[in-house]
Amino acid sequence: MREAKCPICRKPAALREPGKASAHPFCSDRCRQVDLGRWLTESYAVPAVDPEDQGEEH
Ligand SMILES: [Zn+2]
């Protein structure tokens, strides 16, 4: 069985019902949206040197 952890809330994100659009690798569509919003925010944000961002690319 495949197991993945939600990148957002770190909960185990099991695959959802077959045939249904899954939020994989997120635990829910909600977390998927959160990640998307975060990604977009970072993309459009002015590149800034933030020490806290260093070394956290994964
Ligand atoms: Zn989640």
N, CA, C, O and the ligand as a Tripos MOL2 file, in Angstrom:
@<TRIPOS>MOLECULE
protein
  233   231    59     0     0
PROTEIN
NO_CHARGES

@<TRIPOS>ATOM
      1 N           0.8390   -1.2060    0.0000 N.3       1 MET1
      2 CA          0.0000    0.0000    0.0000 C.3       1 MET1
      3 C           0.8660    1.2450    0.0000 C.2       1 MET1
      4 O           1.9210    1.3080    0.6310 O.2       1 MET1
      5 N           0.3930    2.2010   -0.7100 N.am      2 ARG2
      6 CA          1.1320    3.4490   -0.7410 C.3       2 ARG2
      7 C           0.7110    4.3390    0.4190 C.2       2 ARG2
      8 O          -0.4510    4.3860    0.8240 O.2       2 ARG2
      9 N           1.6780    5.0170    0.9130 N.am      3 GLU3
     10 CA          1.3720    5.9280    2.0120 C.3       3 GLU3
     11 C           2.1210    7.2230    1.7980 C.2       3 GLU3
     12 O           3.3020    7.2320    1.4500 O.2       3 GLU3
     13 N           1.4410    8.2730    2.0040 N.am      4 ALA4
     14 CA          2.0720    9.5710    1.8500 C.3       4 ALA4
     15 C           1.6250   10.4820    2.9720 C.2       4 ALA4
     16 O           0.5550   10.3170    3.5570 O.2       4 ALA4
     17 N           2.4620   11.4250    3.2430 N.am      5 LYS5
     18 CA          2.0760   12.3730    4.2810 C.3       5 LYS5
     19 C           1.7480   13.7030    3.6490 C.2       5 LYS5
     20 O           2.4200   14.1800    2.7350 O.2       5 LYS5
     21 N           0.7110   14.2700    4.1620 N.am      6 CYS6
     22 CA          0.2830   15.5590    3.6600 C.3       6 CYS6
     23 C           1.3790   16.5990    3.9420 C.2       6 CYS6
     24 O           1.7860   16.7790    5.0900 O.2       6 CYS6
     25 N           1.8480   17.2720    2.9030 N.am      7 PRO7
     26 CA          2.8990   18.2750    3.0910 C.3       7 PRO7
     27 C           2.4420   19.4530    3.9360 C.2       7 PRO7
     28 O           3.2610   20.2080    4.4600 O.2       7 PRO7
     29 N           1.1670   19.6000    4.0600 N.am      8 ILE8
     30 CA          0.6390   20.7520    4.7850 C.3       8 ILE8
     31 C           0.4780   20.4650    6.2660 C.2       8 ILE8
     32 O           1.0170   21.1860    7.1060 O.2       8 ILE8
     33 N          -0.2470   19.4360    6.5800 N.am      9 CYS9
     34 CA         -0.5450   19.1850    7.9930 C.3       9 CYS9
     35 C           0.1530   17.9330    8.5200 C.2       9 CYS9
     36 O           0.0180   17.5740    9.6900 O.2       9 CYS9
     37 N           0.8930   17.2830    7.6410 N.am     10 ARG10
     38 CA          1.6980   16.1190    8.0440 C.3      10 ARG10
     39 C           0.8640   14.9150    8.4500 C.2      10 ARG10
     40 O           1.3830   13.9550    9.0210 O.2      10 ARG10
     41 N          -0.3670   14.9650    8.1690 N.am     11 LYS11
     42 CA         -1.1860   13.7920    8.4500 C.3      11 LYS11
     43 C          -0.9770   12.7670    7.3430 C.2      11 LYS11
     44 O          -0.6490   13.1250    6.2110 O.2      11 LYS11
     45 N          -1.1640   11.5090    7.6680 N.am     12 PRO12
     46 CA         -1.1030   10.4890    6.6290 C.3      12 PRO12
     47 C          -2.1610   10.7640    5.5780 C.2      12 PRO12
     48 O          -3.3510   10.8640    5.8790 O.2      12 PRO12
     49 N          -1.7080   10.8820    4.3440 N.am     13 ALA13
     50 CA         -2.6420   11.1870    3.2670 C.3      13 ALA13
     51 C          -2.8530    9.9470    2.4150 C.2      13 ALA13
     52 O          -2.1350    9.7140    1.4430 O.2      13 ALA13
     53 N          -3.8210    9.1780    2.7860 N.am     14 ALA14
     54 CA         -4.1140    7.9610    2.0390 C.3      14 ALA14
     55 C          -4.8360    8.3100    0.7450 C.2      14 ALA14
     56 O          -5.5230    9.3250    0.6340 O.2      14 ALA14
     57 N          -4.6550    7.4440   -0.2030 N.am     15 LEU15
     58 CA         -5.3560    7.6600   -1.4590 C.3      15 LEU15
     59 C          -6.8550    7.5380   -1.2270 C.2      15 LEU15
     60 O          -7.3230    6.6930   -0.4650 O.2      15 LEU15
     61 N          -7.5740    8.3880   -1.8930 N.am     16 ARG16
     62 CA         -9.0130    8.3890   -1.6870 C.3      16 ARG16
     63 C          -9.6780    7.3610   -2.5820 C.2      16 ARG16
     64 O          -9.0180    6.5840   -3.2710 O.2      16 ARG16
     65 N         -10.9510    7.3770   -2.5540 N.am     17 GLU17
     66 CA        -11.7010    6.3770   -3.3070 C.3      17 GLU17
     67 C         -11.3370    6.4020   -4.7850 C.2      17 GLU17
     68 O         -11.1760    7.4660   -5.3820 O.2      17 GLU17
     69 N         -11.2100    5.2210   -5.3600 N.am     18 PRO18
     70 CA        -10.8800    5.1240   -6.7790 C.3      18 PRO18
     71 C         -11.9470    5.7980   -7.6280 C.2      18 PRO18
     72 O         -13.1350    5.7450   -7.3100 O.2      18 PRO18
     73 N         -11.5200    6.4200   -8.6900 N.am     19 GLY19
     74 CA        -12.4780    7.0530   -9.5780 C.3      19 GLY19
     75 C         -12.8430    8.4550   -9.1570 C.2      19 GLY19
     76 O         -13.4840    9.2060   -9.8930 O.2      19 GLY19
     77 N         -12.4230    8.7840   -7.9690 N.am     20 LYS20
     78 CA        -12.7300   10.1180   -7.4800 C.3      20 LYS20
     79 C         -11.4630   10.9640   -7.5190 C.2      20 LYS20
     80 O         -10.3790   10.4950   -7.1690 O.2      20 LYS20
     81 N         -11.6050   12.1690   -7.9320 N.am     21 ALA21
     82 CA        -10.4450   13.0400   -7.9950 C.3      21 ALA21
     83 C          -9.8300   13.1690   -6.6140 C.2      21 ALA21
     84 O         -10.4900   13.5860   -5.6630 O.2      21 ALA21
     85 N          -8.5810   12.8130   -6.5180 N.am     22 SER22
     86 CA         -7.9610   12.8500   -5.2050 C.3      22 SER22
     87 C          -7.1290   14.1010   -5.0290 C.2      22 SER22
     88 O          -6.7260   14.7540   -5.9920 O.2      22 SER22
     89 N          -6.8940   14.4050   -3.8060 N.am     23 ALA23
     90 CA         -6.0920   15.5830   -3.4940 C.3      23 ALA23
     91 C          -4.6360   15.1890   -3.2920 C.2      23 ALA23
     92 O          -3.8110   15.9800   -2.8360 O.2      23 ALA23
     93 N          -4.3490   13.9450   -3.6460 N.am     24 HIS24
     94 CA         -3.0010   13.4220   -3.4860 C.3      24 HIS24
     95 C          -1.9600   14.4040   -3.9970 C.2      24 HIS24
     96 O          -2.1640   14.9770   -5.0670 O.2      24 HIS24
     97 N          -0.8740   14.6280   -3.3050 N.am     25 PRO25
     98 CA         -0.4710   13.9240   -2.0980 C.3      25 PRO25
     99 C          -0.9960   14.5450   -0.8070 C.2      25 PRO25
    100 O          -0.5130   14.2460    0.2850 O.2      25 PRO25
    101 N          -1.9660   15.3910   -0.9520 N.am     26 PHE26
    102 CA         -2.4870   16.0410    0.2490 C.3      26 PHE26
    103 C          -3.6070   15.2150    0.8610 C.2      26 PHE26
    104 O          -4.2140   14.3840    0.1860 O.2      26 PHE26
    105 N          -3.8750   15.4430    2.1230 N.am     27 CYS27
    106 CA         -4.8720   14.6410    2.8220 C.3      27 CYS27
    107 C          -6.2680   15.0740    2.4120 C.2      27 CYS27
    108 O          -7.2310   14.3180    2.5420 O.2      27 CYS27
    109 N          -6.3620   16.2700    1.9280 N.am     28 SER28
    110 CA         -7.6900   16.7540    1.5640 C.3      28 SER28
    111 C          -7.5580   17.8810    0.5480 C.2      28 SER28
    112 O          -6.4880   18.4570    0.3500 O.2      28 SER28
    113 N          -8.6720   18.1650   -0.0760 N.am     29 ASP29
    114 CA         -8.6450   19.2380   -1.0590 C.3      29 ASP29
    115 C          -8.3130   20.5700   -0.4010 C.2      29 ASP29
    116 O          -7.7400   21.4710   -1.0120 O.2      29 ASP29
    117 N          -8.6900   20.6560    0.8490 N.am     30 ARG30
    118 CA         -8.4210   21.8810    1.5940 C.3      30 ARG30
    119 C          -6.9140   22.1440    1.6690 C.2      30 ARG30
    120 O          -6.4370   23.2470    1.4040 O.2      30 ARG30
    121 N          -6.1860   21.0860    2.0400 N.am     31 CYS31
    122 CA         -4.7450   21.2360    2.1540 C.3      31 CYS31
    123 C          -4.1230   21.4940    0.7820 C.2      31 CYS31
    124 O          -3.1290   22.2100    0.6630 O.2      31 CYS31
    125 N          -4.7090   20.9130   -0.2250 N.am     32 ARG32
    126 CA         -4.1990   21.1410   -1.5740 C.3      32 ARG32
    127 C          -4.3130   22.6180   -1.9280 C.2      32 ARG32
    128 O          -3.4040   23.2000   -2.5200 O.2      32 ARG32
    129 N          -5.4240   23.2060   -1.5620 N.am     33 GLN33
    130 CA         -5.6340   24.6230   -1.8280 C.3      33 GLN33
    131 C          -4.6550   25.4790   -1.0400 C.2      33 GLN33
    132 O          -4.1450   26.4880   -1.5270 O.2      33 GLN33
    133 N          -4.4090   25.0540    0.1790 N.am     34 VAL34
    134 CA         -3.4720   25.7950    1.0280 C.3      34 VAL34
    135 C          -2.0950   25.8170    0.3810 C.2      34 VAL34
    136 O          -1.4240   26.8470    0.3250 O.2      34 VAL34
    137 N          -1.6970   24.6460   -0.1030 N.am     35 ASP35
    138 CA         -0.3830   24.5470   -0.7170 C.3      35 ASP35
    139 C          -0.3160   25.3830   -1.9850 C.2      35 ASP35
    140 O           0.6790   26.0560   -2.2540 O.2      35 ASP35
    141 N          -1.3760   25.3290   -2.7460 N.am     36 LEU36
    142 CA         -1.4160   26.0940   -3.9890 C.3      36 LEU36
    143 C          -1.3080   27.5830   -3.6960 C.2      36 LEU36
    144 O          -0.5580   28.3050   -4.3530 O.2      36 LEU36
    145 N          -2.0510   28.0230   -2.7200 N.am     37 GLY37
    146 CA         -2.0330   29.4270   -2.3590 C.3      37 GLY37
    147 C          -0.6510   29.8500   -1.8770 C.2      37 GLY37
    148 O          -0.1670   30.9400   -2.1840 O.2      37 GLY37
    149 N          -0.0360   28.9600   -1.1200 N.am     38 ARG38
    150 CA          1.2930   29.2500   -0.6000 C.3      38 ARG38
    151 C           2.2970   29.3460   -1.7380 C.2      38 ARG38
    152 O           3.1580   30.2260   -1.7660 O.2      38 ARG38
    153 N           2.1610   28.4290   -2.6590 N.am     39 TRP39
    154 CA          3.0800   28.3960   -3.7950 C.3      39 TRP39
    155 C           2.9540   29.6670   -4.6160 C.2      39 TRP39
    156 O           3.9520   30.2760   -5.0030 O.2      39 TRP39
    157 N           1.7240   30.0530   -4.8740 N.am     40 LEU40
    158 CA          1.4950   31.2480   -5.6700 C.3      40 LEU40
    159 C           2.0110   32.4770   -4.9470 C.2      40 LEU40
    160 O           2.6130   33.3610   -5.5560 O.2      40 LEU40
    161 N           1.7780   32.5270   -3.6770 N.am     41 THR41
    162 CA          2.2290   33.6600   -2.8880 C.3      41 THR41
    163 C           3.7350   33.8150   -2.9810 C.2      41 THR41
    164 O           4.2520   34.9210   -3.1440 O.2      41 THR41
    165 N           4.4260   32.7010   -2.8750 N.am     42 GLU42
    166 CA          5.8800   32.7490   -2.9360 C.3      42 GLU42
    167 C           6.3570   33.1260   -4.3260 C.2      42 GLU42
    168 O           7.3710   33.8050   -4.4850 O.2      42 GLU42
    169 N           5.6230   32.6840   -5.3190 N.am     43 SER43
    170 CA          6.0170   32.9460   -6.6930 C.3      43 SER43
    171 C           5.9040   34.4250   -7.0290 C.2      43 SER43
    172 O           6.7510   34.9990   -7.7140 O.2      43 SER43
    173 N           4.8470   35.0130   -6.5330 N.am     44 TYR44
    174 CA          4.6000   36.4010   -6.8750 C.3      44 TYR44
    175 C           5.2370   37.3700   -5.8970 C.2      44 TYR44
    176 O           5.3090   38.5730   -6.1480 O.2      44 TYR44
    177 N           5.6870   36.8410   -4.8050 N.am     45 ALA45
    178 CA          6.2950   37.7220   -3.8110 C.3      45 ALA45
    179 C           7.6290   38.2500   -4.3360 C.2      45 ALA45
    180 O           8.3210   37.5930   -5.1130 O.2      45 ALA45
    181 N           7.9520   39.4160   -3.9000 N.am     46 VAL46
    182 CA          9.2430   39.9780   -4.2740 C.3      46 VAL46
    183 C          10.3370   39.1540   -3.6140 C.2      46 VAL46
    184 O          10.3230   38.9400   -2.4020 O.2      46 VAL46
    185 N          11.2830   38.6940   -4.4220 N.am     47 PRO47
    186 CA         12.3710   37.8960   -3.8360 C.3      47 PRO47
    187 C          13.0600   38.6420   -2.7210 C.2      47 PRO47
    188 O          13.6160   39.7220   -2.9210 O.2      47 PRO47
    189 N          13.0150   38.0680   -1.5770 N.am     48 ALA48
    190 CA         13.6350   38.7120   -0.4300 C.3      48 ALA48
    191 C          14.5830   37.7290    0.2530 C.2      48 ALA48
    192 O          14.3700   36.5170    0.2380 O.2      48 ALA48
    193 N          15.5860   38.2610    0.8240 N.am     49 VAL49
    194 CA         16.5370   37.4200    1.5320 C.3      49 VAL49
    195 C          16.0280   37.1850    2.9380 C.2      49 VAL49
    196 O          16.1770   38.0140    3.8360 O.2      49 VAL49
    197 N          15.4350   36.0510    3.0860 N.am     50 ASP50
    198 CA         14.8920   35.7120    4.3900 C.3      50 ASP50
    199 C          15.6170   34.4940    4.9310 C.2      50 ASP50
    200 O          15.5020   33.3960    4.3860 O.2      50 ASP50
    201 N          16.3560   34.6920    5.9940 N.am     51 PRO51
    202 CA         17.1650   33.5800    6.5630 C.3      51 PRO51
    203 C          16.3290   32.3520    6.8730 C.2      51 PRO51
    204 O          16.8330   31.2300    6.8300 O.2      51 PRO51
    205 N          15.0760   32.5510    7.1810 N.am     52 GLU52
    206 CA         14.2410   31.4240    7.5610 C.3      52 GLU52
    207 C          13.8580   30.5710    6.3610 C.2      52 GLU52
    208 O          13.4230   29.4280    6.5020 O.2      52 GLU52
    209 N          14.0290   31.1450    5.1900 N.am     53 ASP53
    210 CA         13.6950   30.3860    3.9980 C.3      53 ASP53
    211 C          14.8550   29.5190    3.5240 C.2      53 ASP53
    212 O          14.6780   28.6190    2.7030 O.2      53 ASP53
    213 N          16.0050   29.7930    4.0340 N.am     54 GLN54
    214 CA         17.1830   29.0500    3.5940 C.3      54 GLN54
    215 C          17.1170   27.6000    4.0530 C.2      54 GLN54
    216 O          16.7680   27.2980    5.1950 O.2      54 GLN54
    217 N          17.4610   26.7190    3.1290 N.am     55 GLY55
    218 CA         17.5540   25.3150    3.4890 C.3      55 GLY55
    219 C          16.2140   24.6480    3.7050 C.2      55 GLY55
    220 O          16.1280   23.6170    4.3720 O.2      55 GLY55
    221 N          15.1890   25.2190    3.1560 N.am     56 GLU56
    222 CA         13.8890   24.5840    3.3000 C.3      56 GLU56
    223 C          13.2020   24.5310    1.9400 C.2      56 GLU56
    224 O          12.1060   25.0510    1.7290 O.2      56 GLU56
    225 N          13.9050   23.8800    1.0490 N.am     57 GLU57
    226 CA         13.3560   23.7990   -0.3030 C.3      57 GLU57
    227 C          12.4820   22.5870   -0.4760 C.2      57 GLU57
    228 O          11.7290   22.4790   -1.4430 O.2      57 GLU57
    229 N          12.5840   21.6830    0.4570 N.am     58 HIS58
    230 CA         11.7980   20.4700    0.3210 C.3      58 HIS58
    231 C          10.6630   20.4430    1.2590 C.2      58 HIS58
    232 O           9.8950   19.4800    1.2720 O.2      58 HIS58
    233 ZN         -3.4840   17.8900    5.1500 Zn       59 ZN59
@<TRIPOS>BOND
     1     1     2 1
     2     2     3 1
     3     3     4 2
     4     3     5 am
     5     5     6 1
     6     6     7 1
     7     7     8 2
     8     7     9 am
     9     9    10 1
    10    10    11 1
    11    11    12 2
    12    11    13 am
    13    13    14 1
    14    14    15 1
    15    15    16 2
    16    15    17 am
    17    17    18 1
    18    18    19 1
    19    19    20 2
    20    19    21 am
    21    21    22 1
    22    22    23 1
    23    23    24 2
    24    23    25 am
    25    25    26 1
    26    26    27 1
    27    27    28 2
    28    27    29 am
    29    29    30 1
    30    30    31 1
    31    31    32 2
    32    31    33 am
    33    33    34 1
    34    34    35 1
    35    35    36 2
    36    35    37 am
    37    37    38 1
    38    38    39 1
    39    39    40 2
    40    39    41 am
    41    41    42 1
    42    42    43 1
    43    43    44 2
    44    43    45 am
    45    45    46 1
    46    46    47 1
    47    47    48 2
    48    47    49 am
    49    49    50 1
    50    50    51 1
    51    51    52 2
    52    51    53 am
    53    53    54 1
    54    54    55 1
    55    55    56 2
    56    55    57 am
    57    57    58 1
    58    58    59 1
    59    59    60 2
    60    59    61 am
    61    61    62 1
    62    62    63 1
    63    63    64 2
    64    63    65 am
    65    65    66 1
    66    66    67 1
    67    67    68 2
    68    67    69 am
    69    69    70 1
    70    70    71 1
    71    71    72 2
    72    71    73 am
    73    73    74 1
    74    74    75 1
    75    75    76 2
    76    75    77 am
    77    77    78 1
    78    78    79 1
    79    79    80 2
    80    79    81 am
    81    81    82 1
    82    82    83 1
    83    83    84 2
    84    83    85 am
    85    85    86 1
    86    86    87 1
    87    87    88 2
    88    87    89 am
    89    89    90 1
    90    90    91 1
    91    91    92 2
    92    91    93 am
    93    93    94 1
    94    94    95 1
    95    95    96 2
    96    95    97 am
    97    97    98 1
    98    98    99 1
    99    99   100 2
   100    99   101 am
   101   101   102 1
   102   102   103 1
   103   103   104 2
   104   103   105 am
   105   105   106 1
   106   106   107 1
   107   107   108 2
   108   107   109 am
   109   109   110 1
   110   110   111 1
   111   111   112 2
   112   111   113 am
   113   113   114 1
   114   114   115 1
   115   115   116 2
   116   115   117 am
   117   117   118 1
   118   118   119 1
   119   119   120 2
   120   119   121 am
   121   121   122 1
   122   122   123 1
   123   123   124 2
   124   123   125 am
   125   125   126 1
   126   126   127 1
   127   127   128 2
   128   127   129 am
   129   129   130 1
   130   130   131 1
   131   131   132 2
   132   131   133 am
   133   133   134 1
   134   134   135 1
   135   135   136 2
   136   135   137 am
   137   137   138 1
   138   138   139 1
   139   139   140 2
   140   139   141 am
   141   141   142 1
   142   142   143 1
   143   143   144 2
   144   143   145 am
   145   145   146 1
   146   146   147 1
   147   147   148 2
   148   147   149 am
   149   149   150 1
   150   150   151 1
   151   151   152 2
   152   151   153 am
   153   153   154 1
   154   154   155 1
   155   155   156 2
   156   155   157 am
   157   157   158 1
   158   158   159 1
   159   159   160 2
   160   159   161 am
   161   161   162 1
   162   162   163 1
   163   163   164 2
   164   163   165 am
   165   165   166 1
   166   166   167 1
   167   167   168 2
   168   167   169 am
   169   169   170 1
   170   170   171 1
   171   171   172 2
   172   171   173 am
   173   173   174 1
   174   174   175 1
   175   175   176 2
   176   175   177 am
   177   177   178 1
   178   178   179 1
   179   179   180 2
   180   179   181 am
   181   181   182 1
   182   182   183 1
   183   183   184 2
   184   183   185 am
   185   185   186 1
   186   186   187 1
   187   187   188 2
   188   187   189 am
   189   189   190 1
   190   190   191 1
   191   191   192 2
   192   191   193 am
   193   193   194 1
   194   194   195 1
   195   195   196 2
   196   195   197 am
   197   197   198 1
   198   198   199 1
   199   199   200 2
   200   199   201 am
   201   201   202 1
   202   202   203 1
   203   203   204 2
   204   203   205 am
   205   205   206 1
   206   206   207 1
   207   207   208 2
   208   207   209 am
   209   209   210 1
   210   210   211 1
   211   211   212 2
   212   211   213 am
   213   213   214 1
   214   214   215 1
   215   215   216 2
   216   215   217 am
   217   217   218 1
   218   218   219 1
   219   219   220 2
   220   219   221 am
   221   221   222 1
   222   222   223 1
   223   223   224 2
   224   223   225 am
   225   225   226 1
   226   226   227 1
   227   227   228 2
   228   227   229 am
   229   229   230 1
   230   230   231 1
   231   231   232 2
@<TRIPOS>SUBSTRUCTURE
     1 MET1         2 RESIDUE 1 A MET
     2 ARG2         6 RESIDUE 1 A ARG
     3 GLU3        10 RESIDUE 1 A GLU
     4 ALA4        14 RESIDUE 1 A ALA
     5 LYS5        18 RESIDUE 1 A LYS
     6 CYS6        22 RESIDUE 1 A CYS
     7 PRO7        26 RESIDUE 1 A PRO
     8 ILE8        30 RESIDUE 1 A ILE
     9 CYS9        34 RESIDUE 1 A CYS
    10 ARG10       38 RESIDUE 1 A ARG
    11 LYS11       42 RESIDUE 1 A LYS
    12 PRO12       46 RESIDUE 1 A PRO
    13 ALA13       50 RESIDUE 1 A ALA
    14 ALA14       54 RESIDUE 1 A ALA
    15 LEU15       58 RESIDUE 1 A LEU
    16 ARG16       62 RESIDUE 1 A ARG
    17 GLU17       66 RESIDUE 1 A GLU
    18 PRO18       70 RESIDUE 1 A PRO
    19 GLY19       74 RESIDUE 1 A GLY
    20 LYS20       78 RESIDUE 1 A LYS
    21 ALA21       82 RESIDUE 1 A ALA
    22 SER22       86 RESIDUE 1 A SER
    23 ALA23       90 RESIDUE 1 A ALA
    24 HIS24       94 RESIDUE 1 A HIS
    25 PRO25       98 RESIDUE 1 A PRO
    26 PHE26      102 RESIDUE 1 A PHE
    27 CYS27      106 RESIDUE 1 A CYS
    28 SER28      110 RESIDUE 1 A SER
    29 ASP29      114 RESIDUE 1 A ASP
    30 ARG30      118 RESIDUE 1 A ARG
    31 CYS31      122 RESIDUE 1 A CYS
    32 ARG32      126 RESIDUE 1 A ARG
    33 GLN33      130 RESIDUE 1 A GLN
    34 VAL34      134 RESIDUE 1 A VAL
    35 ASP35      138 RESIDUE 1 A ASP
    36 LEU36      142 RESIDUE 1 A LEU
    37 GLY37      146 RESIDUE 1 A GLY
    38 ARG38      150 RESIDUE 1 A ARG
    39 TRP39      154 RESIDUE 1 A TRP
    40 LEU40      158 RESIDUE 1 A LEU
    41 THR41      162 RESIDUE 1 A THR
    42 GLU42      166 RESIDUE 1 A GLU
    43 SER43      170 RESIDUE 1 A SER
    44 TYR44      174 RESIDUE 1 A TYR
    45 ALA45      178 RESIDUE 1 A ALA
    46 VAL46      182 RESIDUE 1 A VAL
    47 PRO47      186 RESIDUE 1 A PRO
    48 ALA48      190 RESIDUE 1 A ALA
    49 VAL49      194 RESIDUE 1 A VAL
    50 ASP50      198 RESIDUE 1 A ASP
    51 PRO51      202 RESIDUE 1 A PRO
    52 GLU52      206 RESIDUE 1 A GLU
    53 ASP53      210 RESIDUE 1 A ASP
    54 GLN54      214 RESIDUE 1 A GLN
    55 GLY55      218 RESIDUE 1 A GLY
    56 GLU56      222 RESIDUE 1 A GLU
    57 GLU57      226 RESIDUE 1 A GLU
    58 HIS58      230 RESIDUE 1 A HIS
    59 ZN59       233 GROUP 0 **** ****
